[in-house]
Amino acid sequence: MRVYDIISKKRDKKELSKEEIEFFIEKYTNGEIPDYQASALLMAIYLNGFTKEETANLTMAMVNSGDVVDLSMIDGIKLDKHSTGGVGDKTSLILVPMVCAAGGKVAKLSGRGLGHTGGTLDKLESIPGFNISVDEDKFKDMVKNAGLVIAGQTQNLVPADKKIYALRDVTATVDSIPLIAASIMSKKIASGSDAILLDVKYGEGAFMKTAEDAKELATAMVNIGNSLGRKTSAAITLNGEPLGYAIGNALELKEVIEVLKGEGPEDLRELCLQLGAQMLKIGDIEPDVKKGREKLETVLKDGSALNKLKELATLQGGDQKVIENPQLFEISPLVHQVKATKEGYIYDLNAEKVGIASLLTGAGRHTKDDELDYGAGIILKKKMGDYVKVGDVLATLYSSDEDKFEKAEEQLQEAYDIRNEKPVKSFIIHEIIE
């Protein structure tokens, strides 16, 4: 078998066999296929697409390129949840303890933030002492005995994806639905869960800009999951404006704690209740989503969801005192208020620009090696539909470097679209795909 023949076959819009896809993944991961040939095949896939079967075969070939977590010895259905990323998206930090408190077992591998979207691991590391590096034995032990874990991906989990993604990033082949779907689902399959809920976001703050594109990606990932024996469901959700009011790391953790107390922003709490009910459904814990929602509301009210977050923090070396008393979080000392320069309704709030503004305060990374200011970020004071007058505070910026405020404010002012007409707000959940 030659990689030349595989490239020419896909160039000519023919379907690749399982064996051909496995050959390519194995040889490229091992360094036996050069980047220039791999780039040619990726571009052929980008231009001509993949069938459902090709995409599923690519996913499994990537899964088998490295370690696979085996959770089969743990009783019950093991759940996982993945978000395609958004500004202010701290739903995993709410869903994992909440679903666990309602009877689920959640095994979650998460990532760091890069660019304008935040990362779950970065937010958790704003808890003093929290360790995201969990070896496989401890990972399994936490799922079995505590019912939850949130950890970083190990070096040898889906190494093919790391190598292929780095190449896609520099060859203009990132925006390919089959390649995106295989990249995401290979990590979900390799982490060992039986049922997966996907939160596929669209809008200005998300990777997919339209509901149609998000649906195409969600459908591809649901097809992969179900064809590989994982019960998979996807929610297509709007990220036109940030979720909640906090954007940053420690600031978002404080908002997570509010929601786990049954309080917090309505949009964030409502989304988590709906997504959580879907997780209970695919986990065979509560097939009726209305009853599932009621279970989740109960664990918020009785404190058991918050207790699960404390347990998670303690088991992974974190200081649960900050969860008991969020005022102990170290928030960056310098504060700057951004004020409205015109009167009217907040007609739109561009999540991407808000995310960039948060990055500029020190809360995010331009490159993967940048150090974070965990206490930096933004607290929004006004969102879509609110009426403001000149001089009203739109948002408060936090940073440890006063020089960062000027550019961050410029981005934030551009994010706010103030008009005389009041906007009609859309539902956050656009569609559920099962």
N, C-alpha and C positions, 0 to 999 in steps of 0.2 A: 504493500500500500504506500502511495506517495502523496505528500501534502499538496503537490502540484495538481494532481488529479482532483483532489477534494476542492481546491480553490476554483478550478475551471468548471467543475460540476455545479457549484453554487453560483458562479458567475453566469452560467447558462440557465439559471432558475430551476435547477433540478433538486429534488429532495435528497438530503444526505441520510445515509443509513446510520443506525445506532453504532455500528462498528467504526464507521468513518469519524463520527463525532468523538467517540472514546479515544480513537487513535490520535486525533488532533490535540485533545485536552491533555492526555498523558504525555505526549512527546513535547508539547509546548511548555507544560509545567516543569518537565525535567530538563529543559534547556536544549532539546534536540531539534527544535524548529526555531529558526531565527525570527526576530521581530518583523522583518520585512514581509515574510510569508504570512505570518499571523495577521499582520495589518491588512494584507490583501483579502484574506478570508473574512475578517471582521467587516471590511467595507462591502464585500459581496453580500454578507448577511444584512447589513444596514440597508443596502439598496433593494434587495430581493426578498427579504423577510425569511421567516421560518414557519413551518407548519406547527400545529399543536404537538405532534409527536416529536418533531425535531427539537422543539423547545424543552419538552419533558426530558428527552434523552441528553440534551446539553446540561440541564440542571443536575441530573443524576451523575453524569460524568464529572462535573465540578464537585459535587458532594463527595464522590469517591476519590478525589485527588488528595484528600487529607484525612484527618481524624473525624470520626463520627461519634457523637455522644449517645450512649445506649441507656435509655431510661426505662427499658421494658421490665426491669425487676421491680419497679415502683408501681403499686396498685393504682388503678384509676386512670382517667384520661389526663395527660399532661398538656397544658395549654401554653400557647405563645401568642404574642401580639406584636405587630410591626407597623410602624408609621413611616410613610415616605418622607416625613419631615416637614415642619412648618414653624412659623414664628410664634413663640409663646406656647408651643406644644409640649405640655408637661403631662399629657394624659397617661403615659406609661407609669409614671410615679404615683398616680392615683389608682389606675386600674389594677395593677399587680397586687397591692395590699387589699384593695376592696374586693376583688374577685376571690382572692385567697380566703378572706374572712367569710365570704359567702359559700365556701365549700370547695373552691377550685384549687388546683395545683398548677402554679405558673412557673415555668422555667424560661427565663428571658436572658438572651445575650443582646447587649446593646452597643451602640457606637458613640463616638465623640462628635462634637459639632465642628463644622468647617464652613466658613463663609457666613451668610446671614441667618442660617438655621442652627439652633442650639442642639447640644447632644445630651442624652440622658445620663451618660457616665460623668460628664462635666458637672452636671447639676448635683448628682449624688456626692461627688467629691467636695462639694461645698460644705458637707457634713464633716466636721473635724474627725480625722482618723479613718474615714470610710475607705475600704479597700475593694477596688473593682476587680482585682486579680484573684480569681478563685480557681483552685485546681479542680480536676474532674471529680475526684472523690468527694471533696467538700460540696461541689455543685450538686451532685446526686444526693448527698446527705441532707442538704438544705431543702431540696424539693421533697424528699421522702418525709422528713420530720417536721419541717416548718411550713412546707407547702409553697414556698416562694424563694426565688433568687433572682438578682439582677447583676450580671457580671459582664466583663469585657470578653471579646472574642479571643480565643487562644491563637498563637502564631500558626499552628498547623491545621486550623479549621478552614477548609475550602481555600487552600493556597492558590488554586487555579484562578479563583475569582480575583484575588489581590493582583496577580500578575496581568490578567486580562483587563481589569479595570484601569490599571495604570497605563496600559497601551491604548485603550479606548479614549482615555482622557486627552491624549496628545495626537490622536488620529481622526478627530471629529466624528467618532462613532458612538458617543455616549447616548444620544437620543434615539435609541433603537428599542422598541417595545420588547422584542424577544430577549435581547441582551440584558435589559434592565430587569425583566421578570426573572430570568435565570439567575442573575446576580443576587437578587433579594431572596428568592426561594431556595437557592442552594444553601444559604446560611441558615435559613429557617429549618430546612429538612435535616441538615447536619447537626443542629442543636438538640434533636431528639424528641421534639414534641409530637403529639398525636393530632392536635387540632390547632389551627392557626387563624387568628383574626387579623385581617389587613386593614389598616386605616390609610386609604389612598387619597391624598389631599390634592385639591386644585385651587387655583386663584393666584393672586399676585405674590403671595408669600410662599408658594409651593413650587415644586419642580415641574409638575404638570399644570399648565395655565388654564385649561378648559375642562369642563365636566366630561366632554366627549373623549378627550385624551386620557383622563383619569379612568374612565370606564373601560377603555381599551386595555390599559395596563392592568386594572383590577381583574378583568375577565381572563386575561392571559395568566395571571398568577393563581387565580382560583382554579383554572383548568389544570395547571401544573400540580398544585397541591392535591386536588382530588384524584388526578390520574396516578399519583404516586402514593395513594393510600392515606393521605392526611385530610381530615375533614376541614375544609377551608372556606372561609366566608370573608367578604370584603365590604367595607363601608366607604362610599365615596363622599368625602367631606370637604366643605368649603373653608379655605384659609385666605379669604379676601382681606380680613383684618386680623390682628393677632388674637389668639385665644387668651381670655382673661385679661388682666391689667398689668401683669408683671412679665418683663423680658430680661433675662439674665441667668444667673445660676442660683446664688443664695436667695435672691428676690423671688425666683420662681418656686423654690422649695418652701418658702413661707406661704405662698399662695396654695401650694399642694396641701399643706397642713390645714389651711382654712377649709378647703373642700372636704378633706377627710374628717373634719369636725362637723360636716353637714352645712357648712357656710360657704363663703367664697363666691366668685363671679358666677352668675347664672349660666352664661354660655358654656363655660368650662365644665361646670357641674352637670349640666344637662347632657352634654356630649358624652361625658364619662358614664353616666347612668345608662344611656342608650347603647354605647359600645360594650359596657360591662354586661348588659342583659344579653347581647349577642354572644359574648364569650361563655356565659352560663349555658346558653342554648347549644352551641357546638360542642361544649364539654359534657353534655348530657347531665348537667346538674339541675337545670330548670328549662324544659323545652318551651314553656310559655314565656315570651319576652316580657309580658306585663307583670307576671308573678316574679320573674327574675329581677325586674326593676324594683319591685317591692322589697325583695330580699336585700338588694344593694342599699336601698334607702334605710333599711333597718340597721345594717352594719355601720352606716355612717352615723346614725343617731345614737347607737349604743356604745360607740367608741371602739368597737372591735377592729374596724378598718385602720384606724390610727394606731392601734396597738400592734398591728401587723407591720406597719412601717417602722415602728420602734424596734420590733423584733428583727426585721431585716437589717436595720442599721447596726444593732448590737452584734448580730452574727457575723457581719462583715467588718467589724472593728470600729464602727462609727460611734460617736457620742450621742446617745439618745436624749441627753439633756436639752439639746437644741430643738428637738422635736417636741418635747414637753414644754419648752419655753422658747419660742421662735425669736424672741428679742435677743437671744444669745448669738444668733448668726452674725458674723462679722460683715457688715455692710460698708462699702467704701465711704470714706468720711466726707468727701466733697460733694456738694449738692448744687444743682443748677436747674432753675425752672424755665421751661419753654412756654411762652405766652402767645395767645392768639393775636394776630395782627389785623383781623377783620371780623365782622359780626355775621352770624348765620348758623346754619345747621352743619354738623360734620356729615358731609355727603358721602365721603369715602375716606378710608384710612388704609394706605398702602402698606401691607404687612412686610413686603420686601424692604422698603425704605426704612421702616421701623427696625427691622432686623439689622440692617446695615448701621443704623444709628447706635444700636446696642453694641455691635461689634466695635464701633469707634470709641465707645467709652472704656473699652478694655475687656468687655464680657465675652468677646468672641475671638476667633483666630483668622488671620489672613492666610497663614500657612500652618501646616500641621505641627510645626515646631514652636509656634508662638506660645508664650506663657499667658495664662488667664488671670485677670483680676476677678476673683470669684464673687466679690461683693459689688461689682459694677453692674450697670444696666439701667433699665427704665421702669418707672411706674407710670402708666397712662392714667390720666385724670378724666379725659374725655374720649369717647368712642363714637362710632356711627350712630346718627340719630340725635345726639346731644346738641343743644343750642348753646352757642358761646357768644360772648361780647368781647370787644377789643380789651386785651389785658388779662382775660381769664387764663388760668393755668391749664395748658393742654397736657403737659407731662412733666415729670421730675426726673432728671438725669443724676446718676450716681457714678462717681469715678474716684480714683486715687491720683489722678493727674488732671489739673485744671486746664491744661492746654488741649485736652481732648474734647472739651465741651463745644467749641466753636463749630467744628465740622459735624459733630453729632447733631447739634441743633439745626444746622442747615438741612441735613437729611430728614430730620423729623418735621421741620416746617414744610418740606416738599411732600411728605407723606400725608399731611392733612389737607383734604379738599373741602373747603368751606363754601357753601352756596346758600341761596335764599330758600331753596326747596328742600323739604325733608325727604330722606331716602326711604325706599321700601327695602327692609332687610330680608335677606334670603334665609331659609332654613339651613343650618349647618350641615345636617346629613341630607345629601342629595338623593342617594339610592343605596340599597343593600343588595349585594350580589351573592347568591348562595349556590 
